[in-house]
């Protein structure tokens, strides 16, 4: 039986990325790994009030606003995996410009482009 949150994590980052991500988190800090698996994916992201696509787009907006480019790339890919179009992701990032500033949106768009270019290469 999978640990709580593993299936939800797979929905967002792709089943092919779960083991590598979990191993990486476990090596960084076992307790943080547990928090992420149990709370983030096992409770928050497992909720049914927001559909996964909307949740991923919200996460894109928040990560762009916070300037968290590494995780932003992961969630841009998650949003695409969950059915968001590139135009929807761009629109979310344009909204970021209003509240976090144009530099934050510009950087986020560059991260989005690199992430989606990498996704296209992975599927080619």
Rosetta blueprint (number, residue, H / E / L):
1 X L
2 X L
3 X L
4 X L
5 X L
6 X H
7 X H
8 X H
9 X H
10 X H
11 X H
12 X H
13 X H
14 X L
15 X H
16 X H
17 X H
18 X H
19 X H
20 X H
21 X H
22 X H
23 X H
24 X H
25 X H
26 X H
27 X H
28 X H
29 X L
30 X H
31 X H
32 X H
33 X H
34 X H
35 X H
36 X H
37 X H
38 X H
39 X H
40 X H
41 X H
42 X H
43 X H
44 X H
45 X L
46 X L
47 X L
48 X L
49 X L
50 X L
51 X L
52 X H
53 X H
54 X H
55 X H
56 X H
57 X H
58 X H
59 X H
60 X H
61 X H
62 X H
63 X H
64 X H
65 X H
66 X H
67 X L
68 X L
69 X H
70 X H
71 X H
72 X H
73 X H
74 X H
75 X H
76 X H
77 X H
78 X H
79 X H
80 X H
81 X H
82 X L
83 X L
84 X L
85 X L
86 X H
87 X H
88 X H
89 X H
90 X H
91 X H
92 X H
93 X H
94 X H
95 X H
96 X H
97 X H
98 X H
99 X H
100 X H
101 X L
102 X H
103 X H
104 X H
105 X H
106 X H
107 X H
108 X H
109 X H
110 X H
111 X H
112 X H
113 X H
114 X H
115 X H
116 X H
117 X H
118 X H
119 X H
120 X H
121 X H
122 X H
123 X H
124 X L
